[in-house]
């Protein structure tokens, strides 16, 4: 699978959308800061593009 942890990503999305009041905001913010950059790189690689330099 090209996208690591896809089932966890979908599960997190579903929880945010459907049970927003039960989402721990600190955990969500930590995931945004620590997990999204790697996911973005994986998605860009799957699309055959290089991530832009910071």
C-alpha positions as CSV (number, residue, x, y, z in Angstrom):
1,X,0.0,0.0,0.0
2,X,1.4,3.4,-1.0
3,X,-0.3,5.3,1.9
4,X,0.9,4.1,5.3
5,X,-1.8,3.6,7.9
6,X,-4.6,4.4,5.5
7,X,-7.2,2.7,7.7
8,X,-6.2,4.7,10.7
9,X,-6.3,7.9,8.7
10,X,-9.8,7.1,7.5
11,X,-10.8,6.2,11.1
12,X,-9.5,9.5,12.4
13,X,-11.3,11.4,9.7
14,X,-14.6,9.6,10.6
15,X,-14.2,10.4,14.3
16,X,-13.5,14.0,13.6
17,X,-16.5,14.3,11.3
18,X,-19.0,12.3,13.3
19,X,-17.9,12.4,16.9
20,X,-16.1,15.8,17.0
21,X,-17.0,16.5,20.7
22,X,-15.2,13.3,21.7
23,X,-11.9,14.2,19.9
24,X,-9.0,15.1,22.2
25,X,-7.9,18.4,20.8
26,X,-4.3,18.0,22.0
27,X,-3.9,14.6,20.4
28,X,-5.4,16.0,17.2
29,X,-3.0,19.0,17.2
30,X,-0.1,16.7,17.9
31,X,-1.1,14.5,14.9
32,X,-1.4,17.6,12.7
33,X,2.1,18.8,13.6
34,X,3.9,15.4,13.7
35,X,2.0,13.1,11.3
36,X,0.8,15.3,8.4
37,X,4.2,16.2,7.0
38,X,5.1,12.5,6.6
39,X,1.7,11.8,5.1
40,X,2.1,14.7,2.7
41,X,5.5,13.3,1.5
42,X,4.0,9.9,1.0
43,X,1.1,11.3,-1.0
44,X,3.4,13.4,-3.2
45,X,5.7,10.4,-3.7
46,X,2.6,8.3,-4.7
47,X,1.7,11.0,-7.2
48,X,5.3,11.1,-8.5
49,X,6.1,14.6,-7.3
50,X,8.8,15.8,-5.1
51,X,7.8,17.8,-2.0
52,X,8.8,21.4,-2.2
53,X,11.8,22.5,-0.2
54,X,11.1,24.4,3.1
